[in-house]
Structures are given as C-alpha cells and as structure tokens.
Amino acid sequence: MSQKRLLVPMLAVALVVAAAVSALAAASAPPQRRAFPKTKTVQQRPKRVNPAVVRRLRKTVWRWQAVMGVRRTFSAAPLHTPRALRYWRWQARRVTRLAGHPPHRYGWLCIHRFEGSWQDGADPYWGGLQMDRSFMRSYAPRVLLRRGWADHWSALEQMWVAERAHRSGRGYTPWPNTARYCGLL
C-alpha cells in the first residue's frame, strides 16, 4: 500500500515536469510554416484625395499632349476621388512614355549633330535644331512659346516641334544641308 501512495505523487510530479518541458520547447522552437499563407488584409483606400495632386497630373498630361499635337483627354470623375487620381496617374505615365519617343528621333538627333547646342540662344536661330522665329511661331504650341524661344525648351520639346513641322508636310526641308548630310533628303 505504501508503494501506491508513493506512486501517485511521483506520477503527478512527472506529469508537471513533462508539461513544463513541452511548454519551454514550444516557446523556444521556431514557428512552423502553415500549409496556406495568411491572406493579406485589404487596406481601405482613402475616400478623398488631394485635388491639387490630381490637377498637377492633369496639367502634365495636357502639356505633353499640346506639345505632341494630340487631342486632350478628359475625365468625368471629380478631382477629389480615387478614380480621378488613378485615371490621371495612368494618363501621365502613358503620355510621358509616348513623349519620350518622338517619331524620326534619330533623324532629329542627326540634324542636331550638325546644328547648334540644345541651349543655343544665338540670334537668328535658336535651339539644337536651329529654329527661327517664324518656324517656332508656326509650329510650337502656346505652352512652349510662353517659356520663350527654343533655347529654353528641352531637347524632347524641340524634337516634337520639328515633328509637328514634319507632319504638316514640310518634312526635313527646313534643314536642307544638314538633312542631306544625314541622308534624310
């Protein structure tokens, strides 16, 4: 009978020790990977956005569309909505990507090689494609003319103005000698 009395407390102590060891092992072991990853919680988008940001994006889009000679795009979404922000961001990405690759780019770069610097402000021709006043007034949009002559425009803007002249039917004739050197005429 004394063995039975001794056995019960020994089993109780062994059980407590086993529970403590398993608790310590579980706490120090690295977490197990789940069979399925946790799903990400969807964050709420803000219901209103800053209309100044949307206006700036819209202004950028409209400016490049004017420089390229493309019709303006419009959105019916109010400027303070996420829908308008998404639309104008997408348009800004699209238009700046298009503006970065003007048609006949290599032709304009070849002409520029034999003409002046992109910031050349010497009278009577300005810019890297050496445009005169009448040429700029005829083919440059108001957006660019507000900033001055071609020496104040970027190289891309100058190429787009030349491209507008090319599209109008003039081709490379405003640069007869240089275009011949480049094999464009």
DAUR-V760592 format. One record per pair of residues at least 4 apart in sequence whose C-alpha atoms are under 6 Angstrom apart, sorted by sequence separation. I is the first residue (numbers start at 1). J is the second residue. D is the distance in whole Angstrom. If there is no record, write none. Layout:
i->I j->J d->D
i->I j->J d->D
This chain:
i->3 j->7 d->6
i->25 j->29 d->6
i->59 j->63 d->6
i->65 j->69 d->6
i->88 j->92 d->6
i->91 j->95 d->6
i->92 j->96 d->6
i->95 j->99 d->6
i->116 j->120 d->6
i->126 j->130 d->5
i->136 j->140 d->5
i->153 j->157 d->6
i->166 j->170 d->5
i->175 j->179 d->6
i->180 j->184 d->6
i->65 j->70 d->5
i->79 j->84 d->6
i->121 j->126 d->5
i->125 j->130 d->5
i->126 j->131 d->5
i->165 j->170 d->6
i->166 j->171 d->4
i->179 j->184 d->5
i->180 j->185 d->5
i->120 j->126 d->6
i->125 j->131 d->5
i->179 j->185 d->6
i->77 j->84 d->5
i->120 j->127 d->5
i->125 j->132 d->5
i->119 j->127 d->5
i->118 j->127 d->5
i->118 j->128 d->4
i->117 j->128 d->5
i->116 j->128 d->5
i->112 j->128 d->5
i->112 j->129 d->5
i->140 j->161 d->5
i->139 j->161 d->6
i->127 j->150 d->5
i->126 j->150 d->5
i->127 j->151 d->4
i->126 j->151 d->5
i->51 j->79 d->5
i->51 j->80 d->5
i->58 j->88 d->6
i->121 j->151 d->5
i->49 j->80 d->5
i->54 j->85 d->6
i->57 j->88 d->6
i->61 j->92 d->5
i->120 j->151 d->5
i->48 j->80 d->5
i->49 j->81 d->6
i->119 j->151 d->4
i->48 j->81 d->5
i->111 j->178 d->6
i->68 j->160 d->6
